[in-house]
Amino acid sequence: MKVKRGEYFAGMFFLVTFLLFVQGCNTINFPKGDYPNGELLVSADVLETILEAPGVVIIDARASGYDVSHIPGAISMKWNDYVDADSTLNSLSTLEAQLGALGLNRNMTIIIYDDTLTSWGSAGRIFWMLEYLGCTDVHILNGGWDVWVAEGRQTESSVNTLPANTFIAAVKSSYLMEKDRILKNLDNENFVVIDPREDEEYNGWTLYGETRGGHIPGAININYQWFYNNDNNTIRDYNSLKEMFESYNITTDKTVTSYCTAGIRSGLVYFTLRLMGYKDISNYDGSMYEWSADASCPMDSLENYEKLVYPAWVKQLIEGGNPGTAGSPPTYTGNKYVIVHASSLYWKGAADPNGYNRNEDYESGHIPGAIHIPLHMFDVTEPDGIYPWTRPEDGMLLEPEALKAAIEKFGITHDTMVIVYNGDKSYIGGAYRVAWALMYAGVEDVRYLNGDLALWSQIGGEIETTTNIPEPVEDFGVTVPVHPEYYASIEDIEEMIDDPDSVIGDDRSWIEYSANDESACIYDFFCVPGYIPNAKWVQNMNWYLDDISSGNNAPYGVPVTLRAYTEVQAEWAKAGISKNTRVSFYCGGGWRSSLVWYYAYLMGYENPSNFASGWYEWTWDTERPIEYYEN
C-alpha cells in the first residue's frame, strides 16, 4: 500500500512522540488557544483523554476532600506541607526529599487542580513552587475540581501513590521574590507589586494573624477572584485579562511580583502572568506574614478602614455582639447597634399597624435584624414619595429639628453604632446618602457594609424576610447637627467657585458634565446642561465601584465593592484634591455625591463636604452662573 508523504510524516511524528513520551520527555502538545503560553492551561476535555497516559502526574491541590473523591489517578499534595513555620518554602534539601518521596522528578508532565476560590488558588502556589525548582512541564486544569464535578466526569476515592523518585532541583532564583528586593524597588515605576487579597485586607483589617494591617506601599490591588470567570471559575479569556492588566499599566515589559498573606493567592497571580506571556515575574512567598512582622518595612492603609466593614464582620456582630468577647468583631467597642437596610422608594401598599411604610425590596430579603430606612427619609420630599421634584426645596436635607425627629423614629441615638448597606437591586449610591445624613446629624459610629446585601448573599449570609419594627427613642442625645462641616450650602459653593484653594468635585456622569445640549439630561423632571463654574470632573459614581460578579445566581443584585482607595487618591490628585484641600462634591441631587464624600471620609481627607441638593438646587435659580465644557 502506498503511503502519502504527509501521512508518513504524521505517523512518524506520533511514533516519535509516543517513544519520547514513554521515556518521560516533555512531548504532549497541549493546545495554546489565545494565550501566549496557553499550553499551561489544560481543559477538562484534554485531561480526560490522557488520564492513563504514562509519565503524566495529576496533582490534587485541594485543602480537603481528596479522601472522599478525586480525579482518577490523582495524588494529593497540599501546599502547606512544603513550608516552614513562617509559610516560606522549606530548605532546598528538604523540598528535594519531599518531592522525591512523593514520586516526582523535574521532567514529568504535571497537571495540577484545586477547587479554585475554596482553595484560594492553591494550584497556582504549587505550580509556582515546581517551576521555581526547575520543573519544565507543569500545567493547571482550567476550572479545576469545580468544572470537573459540574460536568459529571468520572471520579474515584481510592488513595493513589507513586513510587519513590529522585528529585534534583534546578532552582530558578528569579522566580522567588524577597523582602529586601521589594524594599529597594518601592519607587521604581518599572517594578510592579500586585496585591490579590480582598478589599478589607488591603484596606487595613488583619484577618489571619498578620502583625500589621494594610499593604505594601504602591501595591496594586487586583482581587484574585477577578482572574476567574464567575459562572464556572475557569480562567478569564486572554483579551479580558490583557485589558485588566493594561488598565493598571501592568505591561509585559515590567518586572512584576505578587504577594498575599502567605503566598497562595499570589501563586495564582504568578501562574496567570506566565499564561499571559510575562517574562520577569515572581512570587513573594513570605508575603504579608513576613513583611508586616518587620517594623522596618513600610505599610499603607485606608485611614478609617474600620468604617468600611465586610460581611464576615457583620456576621460576627450579629452572632457575638458584646464588645470585648471572643465572638465580637474587631474594633467594635460600643454597647448597641442598628443595621440599616437602605433602599429606594416606599412600597405604595398598606402601611403596617405601627404606621411604618412597607417596602417590597426590604420584605423580599434583608440581613437578619435589619430595619428599613428609605433612601429619601431624611430629605424634603412631596408627601407621597420622592419624585418628581417640583419645588426648590425638594431633595434638600431636612432642617435640624426635623432630621433629629426622623432619626429618633428609627431607634437611633448619637452613640448607636449604625451599619448601613444598600438593599436596592439596581441603585447603590443612595445608601451612602443615609450614612452621610446620620453622620452629619451626629451619629458617632456609622459604618458601611462593603459589597452590600448582594455580597452578603453571595457568601452565604442568612437572609431574613421578617419585618423588623424599630422602637423609637425619646431623644437623639445631642444637638443636631454635630458636624455642620459635612454639609455644603449654596453660599459655600458660591464662595468656593473663586477660591483657588478649594475644589468643587462634579461626580455626575461624563455626559452630564460635558454635553451642552439635552443629551446631558438623565432626569425626567429637570434638564439643564452644564456644570458649576470651575468644577472639576472626578469620575461618575460607578467608577468608584468594582463589579466582582456578573450577577449570575445573585437574587439580591450584583455585588460591588468600593474601588481601591489608592486609585481614588491618584484620580483626585489630577483634579488638585489632596488630603487637606477644601473640597465639596455634588451630583444631580446629592445621592451619588454622598458615596464620593464617604470615600473622602474613609481616606481621612480633612475638609470634605457634600453639596446635598446638587445640580437640582443650583439650577433652580436661573441667575446662578453655569459653565459649559469645551472640547
C-alpha positions in Angstrom: 0.0 0.0 0.0 1.3 3.4 -1.0 1.5 5.9 1.9 1.2 9.6 1.1 4.2 11.7 2.2 2.1 13.8 4.6 0.6 10.7 6.3 4.1 9.2 6.6 5.5 12.2 8.4 2.4 12.5 10.6 2.7 8.8 11.5 6.4 9.2 12.3 5.7 12.3 14.4 3.2 10.4 16.6 5.5 7.4 16.8 8.5 9.5 17.9 6.1 11.4 20.3 5.0 8.2 21.8 8.5 6.8 22.3 9.8 10.0 23.8 6.7 10.2 26.0 7.3 6.7 27.4 10.9 7.9 28.2 9.5 10.8 30.3 10.3 13.6 27.9 8.0 16.7 27.5 6.1 15.8 24.4 2.4 16.3 24.9 1.4 19.3 22.7 -1.4 20.9 24.7 -3.5 23.4 22.8 -2.4 27.0 23.3 -5.6 28.8 22.5 -5.3 32.6 22.5 -2.9 32.9 25.4 0.8 33.4 24.6 1.5 30.4 26.9 -1.8 28.7 26.6 -0.4 25.2 26.9 0.0 25.8 30.6 -3.8 25.7 31.0 -5.3 22.3 30.3 -9.0 21.8 29.6 -11.1 19.0 31.3 -11.6 17.5 27.8 -7.9 17.2 27.2 -7.2 15.9 30.7 -9.8 13.2 30.3 -8.1 11.8 27.2 -4.7 11.4 29.0 -5.7 10.2 32.4 -3.9 6.9 32.0 -1.0 8.2 29.8 2.4 7.1 31.0 4.5 9.9 32.5 1.5 12.1 33.4 1.1 13.0 37.0 -2.1 14.6 38.2 -1.9 16.5 41.5 -4.9 17.3 43.7 -4.0 20.5 45.5 -7.2 20.9 47.5 -7.0 21.5 51.2 -9.6 18.8 51.8 -11.8 16.3 50.0 -9.2 14.1 48.4 -10.1 11.1 50.6 -13.8 11.4 49.6 -13.4 11.9 45.8 -10.8 13.0 43.3 -9.9 12.8 39.6 -8.8 9.2 38.7 -5.1 8.6 39.2 -4.6 11.9 41.1 -2.2 12.1 44.1 -2.8 14.5 46.9 -0.4 17.4 47.5 -1.1 20.3 49.9 0.9 23.5 49.6 1.4 23.9 53.4 3.3 20.6 53.7 6.2 22.4 51.9 6.6 25.5 54.0 8.2 26.3 57.4 6.6 28.0 60.3 6.8 31.3 58.6 5.0 30.0 55.5 8.1 30.4 53.3 9.4 27.4 51.4 11.3 24.7 53.2 15.0 24.3 52.6 16.1 23.1 49.2 17.3 19.7 50.6 14.0 19.2 52.4 12.0 20.0 49.3 14.0 17.6 47.2 13.5 14.9 49.7 9.8 15.6 50.0 9.1 15.7 46.3 11.2 12.6 45.6 9.3 10.7 48.3 6.1 11.9 46.6 7.3 10.3 43.4 8.2 13.4 41.3 11.1 14.4 39.1 11.6 17.6 37.1 10.9 16.0 33.7 7.4 14.7 34.4 4.3 16.1 32.8 2.4 17.5 35.8 -1.2 18.7 35.8 -2.5 20.4 39.0 -6.0 21.2 40.1 -7.7 22.6 43.1 -11.2 23.9 43.9 -10.4 27.4 42.8 -11.9 30.0 45.2 -12.3 27.5 48.0 -8.5 26.8 47.8 -7.6 30.4 47.2 -5.9 29.3 44.0 -3.5 26.9 45.7 -2.9 25.1 42.4 -1.1 28.3 41.4 1.1 28.1 44.5 2.2 24.6 43.7 2.7 25.5 40.1 5.0 28.3 41.1 6.9 26.1 43.5 7.5 23.4 41.0 8.7 25.9 38.3 10.9 27.6 40.8 12.5 24.2 41.5 13.1 23.6 37.8 10.2 21.6 36.6 9.6 22.2 32.9 6.3 20.7 32.0 3.8 21.9 34.6 0.1 22.8 33.9 -3.1 23.7 35.7 -6.6 22.3 35.0 -8.8 25.1 33.9 -11.7 25.4 36.3 -10.2 22.7 38.5 -12.4 20.4 40.5 -15.3 22.8 40.2 -15.6 22.2 36.4 -14.7 18.5 36.6 -17.6 17.8 39.0 -20.0 20.2 37.4 -19.6 18.4 34.1 -20.2 15.0 35.6 -16.8 13.5 34.8 -15.5 10.3 36.4 -14.1 10.3 39.9 -12.6 7.8 42.4 -12.0 7.6 46.1 -9.0 5.2 46.3 -5.8 6.8 47.5 -3.1 6.9 44.9 0.7 7.0 45.5 3.7 7.0 43.2 6.9 5.0 43.6 9.7 7.0 45.3 11.8 9.0 42.9 14.8 11.2 42.9 14.1 14.9 42.6 17.1 17.1 41.9 16.2 20.8 41.8 17.4 23.3 39.2 16.4 26.4 41.1 15.2 29.5 39.1 16.1 32.0 41.7 14.4 34.9 39.8 11.0 33.3 40.4 11.3 33.9 44.2 10.9 37.5 45.3 12.5 38.5 48.6 11.6 41.3 51.0 14.9 43.3 50.5 14.5 43.4 46.8 11.0 44.9 47.1 12.3 47.5 49.6 14.9 48.6 47.1 12.3 49.0 44.3 9.4 50.7 46.0 10.0 53.8 43.9 10.8 52.0 40.7 8.0 52.7 38.2 9.0 49.6 36.2 8.7 47.4 39.2 5.1 46.4 39.9 3.7 44.7 43.0 0.3 43.1 42.8 -1.8 42.5 45.9 -4.5 40.0 45.1 -6.1 40.0 48.5 -9.6 41.1 49.2 -10.6 44.7 49.9 -10.7 44.5 53.6 -7.2 43.1 53.9 -5.7 45.7 51.5 -7.5 48.5 53.4 -6.2 47.5 56.8 -8.1 44.7 58.5 -5.9 41.9 59.9 -7.9 38.8 59.3 -5.3 36.0 59.5 -2.9 36.9 62.3 -0.8 39.4 60.5 1.3 41.7 62.7 0.0 44.8 61.0 -2.8 45.6 58.6 -2.6 47.3 55.2 -0.5 46.7 52.2 3.0 47.3 50.7 3.2 50.9 49.5 2.4 51.2 45.8 0.9 47.7 45.6 -1.9 47.4 43.1 -5.0 45.7 44.5 -6.3 43.2 41.9 -8.6 40.7 43.8 -7.6 37.2 42.8 -11.2 36.4 42.2 -11.2 38.7 39.2 -8.9 36.2 37.4 -11.8 33.7 37.2 -15.0 33.6 35.2 -17.7 33.8 37.8 -20.1 31.3 36.2 -17.7 28.3 36.3 -14.4 29.6 37.9 -12.4 29.0 34.7 -9.6 31.4 33.9 -10.8 34.5 32.1 -10.0 34.8 28.4 -6.9 36.4 27.1 -8.4 39.6 25.9 -10.2 40.4 29.2 -7.1 39.6 31.2 -5.0 41.7 28.9 -7.4 44.6 29.3 -7.4 44.3 33.0 -3.7 44.2 33.4 -3.1 47.0 31.0 -5.7 49.2 32.7 -3.3 49.2 35.7 -0.4 49.8 33.4 1.0 46.3 34.1 2.6 45.6 30.7 4.8 42.7 29.7 8.0 44.9 29.8 7.6 45.4 33.6 9.1 43.4 36.4 6.0 42.1 38.2 5.8 40.3 41.5 2.9 39.4 43.8 2.2 38.8 47.4 -0.8 37.9 49.6 -0.9 36.7 53.2 1.2 33.5 52.8 2.0 33.4 49.1 -1.0 31.3 47.9 -3.2 33.7 46.1 -0.1 35.3 44.7 0.9 32.0 43.3 -2.2 32.1 41.2 -1.1 35.6 40.0 2.2 34.2 39.0 0.5 31.4 37.0 -1.8 33.9 35.3 1.1 36.2 34.4 3.0 33.1 32.9 -0.1 32.3 31.0 -0.2 35.8 29.6 3.4 35.8 28.4 5.0 38.0 31.1 8.7 37.2 31.4 10.1 38.9 34.5 7.7 37.6 37.2 8.0 36.2 40.7 6.1 35.3 43.8 6.9 36.7 47.3 6.2 33.7 49.4 7.0 35.4 52.7 4.2 37.8 51.8 2.3 39.8 54.5 3.3 37.4 57.3 6.9 38.3 56.8 6.5 41.9 55.7 4.1 43.0 58.4 6.3 41.4 61.2 9.3 43.5 60.2 8.7 47.0 61.7 11.2 48.5 59.3 9.0 47.6 56.3 6.6 50.4 55.5 2.9 49.8 55.1 0.0 51.9 53.9 -3.7 51.5 54.8 -7.0 53.2 54.5 -7.1 55.7 57.3 -10.6 54.9 58.5 -10.7 51.4 57.3 -12.7 50.2 60.3 -15.7 52.2 59.0 -15.9 50.0 55.9 -16.9 46.6 57.2 -17.2 43.3 55.4 -19.8 40.5 55.5 -18.0 38.2 58.0 -17.6 41.2 60.3 -21.3 41.8 60.3 -21.9 38.1 60.9 -19.7 38.2 63.9 -21.6 41.3 65.2 -24.9 39.5 64.9 -23.7 36.3 66.5 -21.4 37.8 69.2 -22.3 41.3 69.6 -20.8 42.0 73.0 -17.6 44.2 72.9 -14.6 42.5 74.4 -15.9 39.0 74.0 -14.3 36.3 71.8 -17.1 36.4 69.4 -17.3 40.1 69.0 -15.9 41.6 65.7 -12.7 43.7 65.9 -13.0 47.5 66.5 -16.5 47.2 68.0 -16.4 48.9 71.3 -20.0 50.2 71.7 -22.9 48.6 73.5 -25.7 48.9 70.9 -26.0 48.8 67.2 -28.6 49.1 64.4 -28.3 47.5 61.0 -29.9 49.6 58.3 -31.3 48.2 55.0 -31.4 51.4 52.9 -33.4 51.1 49.7 -35.2 53.4 47.3 -38.9 54.1 47.4 -41.8 53.3 49.7 -43.8 50.4 48.5 -47.1 52.1 47.9 -49.2 49.5 49.7 -50.9 49.2 53.0 -48.9 50.5 56.0 -48.3 48.2 58.9 -50.2 48.7 62.2 -47.4 50.9 63.6 -47.6 53.3 60.6 -44.2 52.3 59.0 -44.4 52.2 55.3 -43.7 48.8 53.9 -41.1 48.3 51.2 -41.2 45.4 48.7 -37.4 45.4 48.3 -36.9 45.1 52.1 -39.5 42.4 52.6 -38.1 40.3 49.8 -35.0 39.8 51.9 -32.6 41.5 54.3 -29.8 40.9 56.8 -31.3 39.4 60.0 -32.4 42.1 62.4 -32.0 44.9 59.9 -34.5 47.7 59.9 -35.6 49.5 56.7 -34.8 53.2 56.0 -35.9 54.6 52.6 -33.2 56.5 50.8 -35.1 59.8 50.9 -36.3 59.5 54.5 -34.0 62.4 55.7 -34.8 64.6 52.7 -37.5 67.1 52.0 -40.0 65.4 49.6 -43.5 65.6 48.4 -45.8 63.7 50.8 -46.3 60.7 48.6 -42.8 60.0 47.5 -39.5 61.3 46.2 -40.2 62.0 42.5 -41.0 64.2 40.8 -39.3 67.1 42.5 -41.3 70.3 41.7 -40.1 72.7 44.4 -36.6 74.2 45.0 -36.5 72.6 48.5 -37.2 69.1 47.2 -34.3 66.8 47.7 -32.7 69.1 50.3 -31.7 67.7 53.7 -34.3 68.1 56.4 -33.9 71.0 58.8 -32.0 70.0 62.0 -35.0 69.5 64.3 -36.9 67.6 61.6 -33.8 65.5 60.9 -33.4 64.7 64.6 -37.0 63.6 64.9 -36.7 61.4 61.8 -33.6 59.6 63.2 -35.3 59.1 66.6 -38.1 57.3 64.8 -35.7 54.5 63.9 -34.4 54.0 67.4 -31.1 55.6 66.7 -29.2 57.8 69.2 -25.9 59.6 68.7 -24.0 56.8 70.4 -25.6 53.9 68.5 -23.3 52.2 66.1 -25.1 52.1 62.7 -24.2 49.7 59.9 -25.7 50.8 56.6 -25.9 48.8 53.4 -27.7 49.1 50.1 -30.7 46.8 49.6 -31.8 48.1 46.3 -31.0 45.7 43.4 -30.3 48.5 40.9 -29.1 51.6 42.7 -26.1 51.8 45.0 -25.3 55.4 45.8 -28.4 56.3 47.8 -27.5 54.2 50.8 -24.4 56.4 51.3 -26.8 59.3 51.4 -28.4 57.7 54.5 -24.9 57.2 56.1 -23.9 60.8 55.3 -27.1 62.2 56.9 -26.6 60.2 60.0 -23.0 61.4 60.4 -23.9 65.0 59.7 -26.5 64.8 62.4 -24.0 63.4 64.9 -24.1 59.6 65.0 -20.6 58.9 66.2 -20.0 55.5 64.6 -21.5 55.0 61.2 -20.1 52.1 59.1 -20.9 50.8 55.7 -21.0 47.2 54.5 -18.7 46.9 51.5 -20.5 44.8 48.9 -23.9 45.5 50.3 -26.7 42.9 50.6 -25.6 41.3 47.3 -22.2 40.3 48.7 -23.7 39.2 52.0 -25.9 36.9 49.9 -23.1 35.7 47.7 -21.0 34.5 50.7 -24.0 32.6 52.1 -25.2 35.1 54.7 -28.6 34.3 56.1 -31.5 36.2 54.5 -34.5 37.2 56.6 -37.9 38.3 55.4 -39.5 39.2 58.8 -40.3 42.9 59.1 -38.4 44.4 62.0 -40.1 47.5 63.5 -37.7 49.8 65.3 -38.6 51.2 68.7 -38.4 55.0 68.6 -36.2 56.8 71.2 -37.2 59.9 73.0 -34.0 61.8 72.5 -31.1 61.6 70.0 -28.9 62.8 72.8 -27.1 65.8 71.3 -27.9 68.9 69.4 -28.2 68.4 65.6 -26.0 68.9 63.6 -22.8 67.8 65.3 -20.9 68.0 62.0 -22.2 71.0 60.0 -18.9 71.0 58.1 -20.1 67.9 56.3 -22.8 69.9 54.6 -22.2 72.5 51.8 -24.8 75.2 51.3 -25.4 77.3 48.2 -23.4 80.0 49.9 -20.5 77.7 50.5 -20.4 76.6 46.8 -20.6 80.3 45.7 -17.6 81.1 47.9 -15.6 78.1 46.6 -16.1 79.0 42.9 -13.4 81.7 43.1 -11.3 80.3 45.8 -8.1 78.9 44.3 -7.5 76.7 47.4 -10.9 75.0 47.1 -12.1 72.4 44.6 -15.7 71.6 43.6 -15.9 68.0 42.5 -18.6 67.0 40.0 -19.2 63.3 40.2 -22.1 63.1 37.7 -21.5 61.0 34.5 -19.2 62.4 31.8 -22.1 63.1 29.5 -23.9 65.1 32.2 -20.7 67.1 32.8 -19.6 67.6 29.2 -22.7 67.8 27.0 -24.1 71.2 26.1 -27.5 70.0 25.0 -30.3 67.8 26.1 -28.2 64.7 25.9 -26.8 65.8 29.3 -30.2 65.2 30.9 -30.8 62.0 32.8 -33.7 63.1 34.9 -37.2 63.3 33.7 -38.2 66.2 35.9 -35.5 68.8 35.2 -33.0 69.3 32.4 -30.2 71.9 32.5 -26.9 71.2 30.7 -23.6 72.4 32.1 -21.8 72.4 35.4 -21.0 74.7 38.3 -18.2 77.1 37.3 -14.7 75.8 37.9 -16.0 72.4 39.0 -13.6 69.5 38.3 -14.9 66.2 37.0 -13.9 63.5 39.4 -15.5 60.5 37.7 -19.0 59.2 38.0 -20.2 57.3 41.0 -20.0 54.0 39.1 -16.2 54.5 38.7 -15.9 54.2 42.4 -17.3 50.7 42.4 -15.7 47.4 41.4 -18.0 44.8 39.8 -16.9 41.4 41.2 -19.7 39.3 39.7 -21.8 39.3 36.6 -24.8 38.7 38.8 -25.4 35.1 37.9 -27.4 33.4 40.6 -27.5 36.6 42.6 -31.1 37.4 43.5 -30.1 40.4 45.6 -28.2 42.2 42.8 -24.7 42.4 41.5 -22.1 42.5 44.3 -19.9 45.6 44.0 -17.3 46.8 46.4 -15.5 50.2 46.6 -12.6 50.7 44.2 -9.2 50.5 45.8 -8.7 53.8 47.6 -5.2 54.3 46.2 -6.7 54.6 42.7 -9.1 57.2 44.0 -6.3 59.2 45.5 -4.4 59.2 42.2 -7.5 60.3 40.3 -8.3 63.1 42.7 -4.7 64.4 42.6 -5.3 65.1 38.9 -8.1 67.4 40.0 -6.0 69.1 42.6 -7.6 67.4 45.5 -5.2 66.5 48.3 -5.8 65.4 51.9 -6.1 68.9 53.2 -7.9 70.5 50.3 -11.3 72.1 50.9 -13.5 70.1 48.6 -17.2 69.7 48.1 -18.8 67.1 45.9 -22.1 67.3 44.0 -24.2 65.4 41.5 -27.7 65.8 40.3 -29.4 65.5 43.7 -26.8 64.6 46.3 -27.1 60.8 46.3 -24.1 59.9 44.1 -22.0 62.6 45.8 -22.8 61.1 49.2 -20.8 58.0 48.1 -17.9 60.1 46.9 -18.0 62.1 50.1 -18.0 59.0 52.2 -14.9 57.8 50.3 -13.1 61.1 51.3 -14.1 60.4 54.9 -12.7 56.9 54.7 -9.4 58.2 53.4 -9.1 60.8 56.2 -9.4 63.8 54.0 -9.7 66.8 56.3 -12.2 69.2 54.6 -14.7 67.3 52.5 -18.4 68.3 52.3 -21.4 67.2 50.3 -23.5 69.7 48.3 -26.5 67.6 49.2 -29.1 69.3 46.9 -26.7 69.3 44.0 -27.3 70.4 40.4 -31.0 70.5 41.0 -30.9 73.3 43.6 -28.1 75.1 41.8 -30.0 75.4 38.5 -33.4 76.2 40.1 -32.4 79.9 40.2 -31.7 80.8 36.6 -29.5 83.7 37.7 -26.8 81.4 39.0 -23.7 81.0 36.7 -23.2 77.9 34.6 -20.2 76.8 32.7 -20.1 74.5 29.6 -17.4 72.1 28.6 -15.3 72.9 25.6 -13.7 70.1 23.7 
